[in-house]
Amino acid sequence: MTQKKSIIKRIKVSKRNNARNKIYRTGVRNIIKKCLLTIQNSANVSRSDIDLQLSIAYSQIDKAVQKGIFHINNGARKKARLARALKTIA
């Protein structure tokens, strides 16, 4: 183990940031899954519910990109996949 204080601090900060980022990543993943399930069950769900789920998913993805958890292109790709899934039912 290293003895330099700056390296010890960087390790602690890295672990803390990793834990925070993991919470955001799993949250976005869960919201995307929920949105995709809502889109798949579109016969049983109203269009307003689908739009609400899509809006929440877009918002969470944008927040994650803004906080630096996802690269901007990664966030755009996730939103495009949701839009493409929505397009299949329309």
TIGUDO-104491 format. One line per field, with one value per atom (N, C-alpha, C): residue number from 1; residue in three letters; atom name; x, y, z. Coordinates in steps of 0.02 Angstrom, whole numbers, padded with zeros to 5 digits. Example, Ala and Ser with C-alpha at 12.3 -4.5 7.8 and 13.67 -1.06 7.14 Angstrom:
i = [1:1:1:2:2:2]
aa = [ALA:ALA:ALA:SER:SER:SER]
at = [N:CA:C:N:CA:C]
u = [00660:00615:00660:00642:00684:00645]
v = [-00284:-00225:-00165:-00112:-00053:00002]
w = [00390:00390:00390:00354:00357:00394]
This chain:
i = [1:1:1:2:2:2:3:3:3:4:4:4:5:5:5:6:6:6:7:7:7:8:8:8:9:9:9:10:10:10:11:11:11:12:12:12:13:13:13:14:14:14:15:15:15:16:16:16:17:17:17:18:18:18:19:19:19:20:20:20:21:21:21:22:22:22:23:23:23:24:24:24:25:25:25:26:26:26:27:27:27:28:28:28:29:29:29:30:30:30:31:31:31:32:32:32:33:33:33:34:34:34:35:35:35:36:36:36:37:37:37:38:38:38:39:39:39:40:40:40:41:41:41:42:42:42:43:43:43:44:44:44:45:45:45:46:46:46:47:47:47:48:48:48:49:49:49:50:50:50:51:51:51:52:52:52:53:53:53:54:54:54:55:55:55:56:56:56:57:57:57:58:58:58:59:59:59:60:60:60:61:61:61:62:62:62:63:63:63:64:64:64:65:65:65:66:66:66:67:67:67:68:68:68:69:69:69:70:70:70:71:71:71:72:72:72:73:73:73:74:74:74:75:75:75:76:76:76:77:77:77:78:78:78:79:79:79:80:80:80:81:81:81:82:82:82:83:83:83:84:84:84:85:85:85:86:86:86:87:87:87:88:88:88:89:89:89:90:90:90]
aa = [MET:MET:MET:THR:THR:THR:GLN:GLN:GLN:LYS:LYS:LYS:LYS:LYS:LYS:SER:SER:SER:ILE:ILE:ILE:ILE:ILE:ILE:LYS:LYS:LYS:ARG:ARG:ARG:ILE:ILE:ILE:LYS:LYS:LYS:VAL:VAL:VAL:SER:SER:SER:LYS:LYS:LYS:ARG:ARG:ARG:ASN:ASN:ASN:ASN:ASN:ASN:ALA:ALA:ALA:ARG:ARG:ARG:ASN:ASN:ASN:LYS:LYS:LYS:ILE:ILE:ILE:TYR:TYR:TYR:ARG:ARG:ARG:THR:THR:THR:GLY:GLY:GLY:VAL:VAL:VAL:ARG:ARG:ARG:ASN:ASN:ASN:ILE:ILE:ILE:ILE:ILE:ILE:LYS:LYS:LYS:LYS:LYS:LYS:CYS:CYS:CYS:LEU:LEU:LEU:LEU:LEU:LEU:THR:THR:THR:ILE:ILE:ILE:GLN:GLN:GLN:ASN:ASN:ASN:SER:SER:SER:ALA:ALA:ALA:ASN:ASN:ASN:VAL:VAL:VAL:SER:SER:SER:ARG:ARG:ARG:SER:SER:SER:ASP:ASP:ASP:ILE:ILE:ILE:ASP:ASP:ASP:LEU:LEU:LEU:GLN:GLN:GLN:LEU:LEU:LEU:SER:SER:SER:ILE:ILE:ILE:ALA:ALA:ALA:TYR:TYR:TYR:SER:SER:SER:GLN:GLN:GLN:ILE:ILE:ILE:ASP:ASP:ASP:LYS:LYS:LYS:ALA:ALA:ALA:VAL:VAL:VAL:GLN:GLN:GLN:LYS:LYS:LYS:GLY:GLY:GLY:ILE:ILE:ILE:PHE:PHE:PHE:HIS:HIS:HIS:ILE:ILE:ILE:ASN:ASN:ASN:ASN:ASN:ASN:GLY:GLY:GLY:ALA:ALA:ALA:ARG:ARG:ARG:LYS:LYS:LYS:LYS:LYS:LYS:ALA:ALA:ALA:ARG:ARG:ARG:LEU:LEU:LEU:ALA:ALA:ALA:ARG:ARG:ARG:ALA:ALA:ALA:LEU:LEU:LEU:LYS:LYS:LYS:THR:THR:THR:ILE:ILE:ILE:ALA:ALA:ALA]
at = [N:CA:C:N:CA:C:N:CA:C:N:CA:C:N:CA:C:N:CA:C:N:CA:C:N:CA:C:N:CA:C:N:CA:C:N:CA:C:N:CA:C:N:CA:C:N:CA:C:N:CA:C:N:CA:C:N:CA:C:N:CA:C:N:CA:C:N:CA:C:N:CA:C:N:CA:C:N:CA:C:N:CA:C:N:CA:C:N:CA:C:N:CA:C:N:CA:C:N:CA:C:N:CA:C:N:CA:C:N:CA:C:N:CA:C:N:CA:C:N:CA:C:N:CA:C:N:CA:C:N:CA:C:N:CA:C:N:CA:C:N:CA:C:N:CA:C:N:CA:C:N:CA:C:N:CA:C:N:CA:C:N:CA:C:N:CA:C:N:CA:C:N:CA:C:N:CA:C:N:CA:C:N:CA:C:N:CA:C:N:CA:C:N:CA:C:N:CA:C:N:CA:C:N:CA:C:N:CA:C:N:CA:C:N:CA:C:N:CA:C:N:CA:C:N:CA:C:N:CA:C:N:CA:C:N:CA:C:N:CA:C:N:CA:C:N:CA:C:N:CA:C:N:CA:C:N:CA:C:N:CA:C:N:CA:C:N:CA:C:N:CA:C:N:CA:C:N:CA:C:N:CA:C:N:CA:C:N:CA:C:N:CA:C:N:CA:C:N:CA:C:N:CA:C:N:CA:C:N:CA:C:N:CA:C]
u = [00042:00000:00044:00022:00062:00060:00109:00114:00100:00098:00087:00016:00009:-00057:-00100:-00070:-00109:-00138:-00101:-00126:-00181:-00172:-00224:-00289:-00282:-00342:-00375:-00335:-00364:-00401:-00375:-00408:-00475:-00476:-00539:-00590:-00568:-00613:-00639:-00595:-00615:-00668:-00660:-00709:-00776:-00773:-00834:-00871:-00834:-00866:-00892:-00856:-00878:-00944:-00950:-01013:-01071:-01058:-01110:-01131:-01082:-01097:-01135:-01119:-01154:-01228:-01244:-01314:-01351:-01321:-01352:-01359:-01306:-01308:-01363:-01368:-01419:-01489:-01495:-01559:-01582:-01536:-01553:-01570:-01532:-01544:-01614:-01633:-01699:-01754:-01745:-01797:-01804:-01749:-01753:-01790:-01775:-01810:-01885:-01902:-01972:-02007:-01973:-02000:-02010:-01961:-01966:-02023:-02032:-02087:-02154:-02158:-02220:-02234:-02182:-02191:-02212:-02183:-02202:-02274:-02297:-02366:-02411:-02399:-02436:-02510:-02527:-02598:-02638:-02605:-02639:-02628:-02585:-02566:-02585:-02606:-02625:-02563:-02574:-02519:-02488:-02530:-02504:-02456:-02470:-02425:-02358:-02360:-02299:-02258:-02293:-02258:-02228:-02263:-02237:-02174:-02175:-02116:-02057:-02072:-02020:-01990:-02032:-02009:-01964:-01983:-01942:-01875:-01876:-01814:-01768:-01795:-01754:-01724:-01764:-01741:-01683:-01690:-01637:-01574:-01581:-01523:-01487:-01526:-01495:-01459:-01488:-01456:-01390:-01390:-01330:-01275:-01295:-01246:-01219:-01263:-01243:-01194:-01204:-01160:-01096:-01090:-01029:-01027:-01083:-01085:-01086:-01121:-01121:-01091:-01057:-01034:-01096:-01091:-01148:-01174:-01129:-01150:-01185:-01162:-01193:-01265:-01274:-01342:-01386:-01359:-01397:-01416:-01371:-01385:-01441:-01440:-01492:-01560:-01562:-01625:-01650:-01603:-01622:-01651:-01624:-01651:-01721:-01733:-01801:-01849:-01827:-01870:-01884:-01834:-01843:-01892:-01889:-01936:-02007:-02013:-02079:-02107:-02063:-02083:-02114:-02091:-02117:-02191:-02215:-02285:-02330:-02301:-02341:-02367]
v = [-00059:00000:00062:00112:00173:00213:00256:00297:00370:00389:00459:00479:00536:00560:00578:00606:00626:00565:00511:00451:00419:00418:00391:00430:00497:00539:00525:00519:00506:00439:00389:00324:00331:00369:00379:00416:00469:00508:00466:00425:00382:00332:00302:00255:00289:00348:00386:00403:00428:00446:00385:00330:00268:00244:00249:00229:00274:00339:00386:00373:00363:00351:00286:00236:00172:00179:00221:00233:00263:00314:00346:00296:00258:00210:00158:00130:00079:00110:00171:00205:00216:00239:00250:00184:00132:00066:00041:00049:00027:00066:00131:00172:00154:00140:00121:00055:00007:-00058:-00048:-00006:00006:00039:00085:00118:00069:00026:-00023:-00073:-00093:-00137:-00103:-00039:-00002:00002:00012:00015:-00052:-00107:-00174:-00190:-00167:-00180:-00122:-00095:-00035:-00050:-00112:-00129:-00118:-00128:-00123:-00055:-00013:00050:00108:00163:00221:00257:00296:00332:00384:00413:00464:00432:00369:00335:00321:00302:00289:00354:00409:00473:00495:00482:00500:00460:00394:00353:00375:00392:00414:00480:00524:00589:00581:00537:00524:00494:00447:00415:00467:00509:00560:00607:00626:00671:00641:00578:00545:00536:00520:00512:00579:00633:00699:00721:00705:00721:00683:00620:00580:00607:00629:00658:00723:00762:00827:00818:00766:00754:00718:00698:00667:00592:00562:00490:00453:00481:00454:00506:00482:00526:00551:00609:00638:00593:00560:00515:00452:00429:00372:00389:00449:00470:00478:00505:00512:00445:00397:00329:00296:00304:00276:00306:00372:00405:00385:00376:00356:00285:00241:00173:00172:00216:00221:00248:00298:00327:00277:00236:00185:00131:00114:00065:00093:00158:00190:00193:00203:00209:00143:00087:00023:00012:00044:00035:00088:00142:00198:00185]
w = [00000:00000:00000:-00034:-00040:00025:00032:00092:00077:00014:-00004:00012:00045:00066:00006:-00045:-00103:-00139:-00142:-00176:-00134:-00068:-00024:-00032:-00036:-00045:-00112:-00165:-00232:-00232:-00197:-00194:-00159:-00102:-00066:-00108:-00143:-00185:-00242:-00271:-00326:-00305:-00246:-00221:-00208:-00179:-00165:-00230:-00279:-00343:-00379:-00374:-00406:-00376:-00311:-00278:-00299:-00303:-00323:-00396:-00439:-00510:-00519:-00479:-00484:-00469:-00419:-00402:-00462:-00494:-00552:-00610:-00623:-00679:-00670:-00610:-00599:-00601:-00576:-00579:-00651:-00693:-00764:-00797:-00781:-00810:-00791:-00728:-00705:-00738:-00746:-00777:-00851:-00884:-00955:-00962:-00917:-00920:-00909:-00861:-00846:-00906:-00938:-00997:-01054:-01065:-01119:-01106:-01043:-01026:-01038:-01022:-01034:-01109:-01148:-01221:-01248:-01222:-01246:-01228:-01171:-01150:-01170:-01229:-01250:-01261:-01272:-01281:-01217:-01160:-01096:-01062:-01091:-01058:-01104:-01074:-01114:-01140:-01191:-01223:-01175:-01133:-01086:-01036:-01015:-00970:-01003:-01066:-01103:-01110:-01126:-01133:-01067:-01012:-00946:-00930:-00943:-00931:-00974:-01037:-01083:-01060:-01036:-01011:-00950:-00905:-00845:-00865:-00913:-00935:-00968:-01012:-01044:-00992:-00943:-00891:-00852:-00832:-00793:-00834:-00898:-00942:-00949:-00959:-00965:-00902:-00844:-00781:-00773:-00792:-00787:-00833:-00893:-00939:-00911:-00882:-00854:-00796:-00756:-00699:-00720:-00784:-00807:-00797:-00783:-00772:-00839:-00887:-00955:-01001:-01053:-01107:-01144:-01175:-01208:-01264:-01300:-01353:-01326:-01268:-01236:-01216:-01188:-01170:-01231:-01285:-01346:-01375:-01370:-01395:-01355:-01290:-01248:-01265:-01274:-01291:-01360:-01407:-01475:-01475:-01434:-01430:-01401:-01352:-01325:-01378:-01414:-01467:-01521:-01538:-01589:-01566:-01501:-01474:-01475:-01460:-01461:-01531:-01580:-01649:-01676:-01648:-01672:-01655:-01602:-01583:-01615:-01639:-01666:-01735]
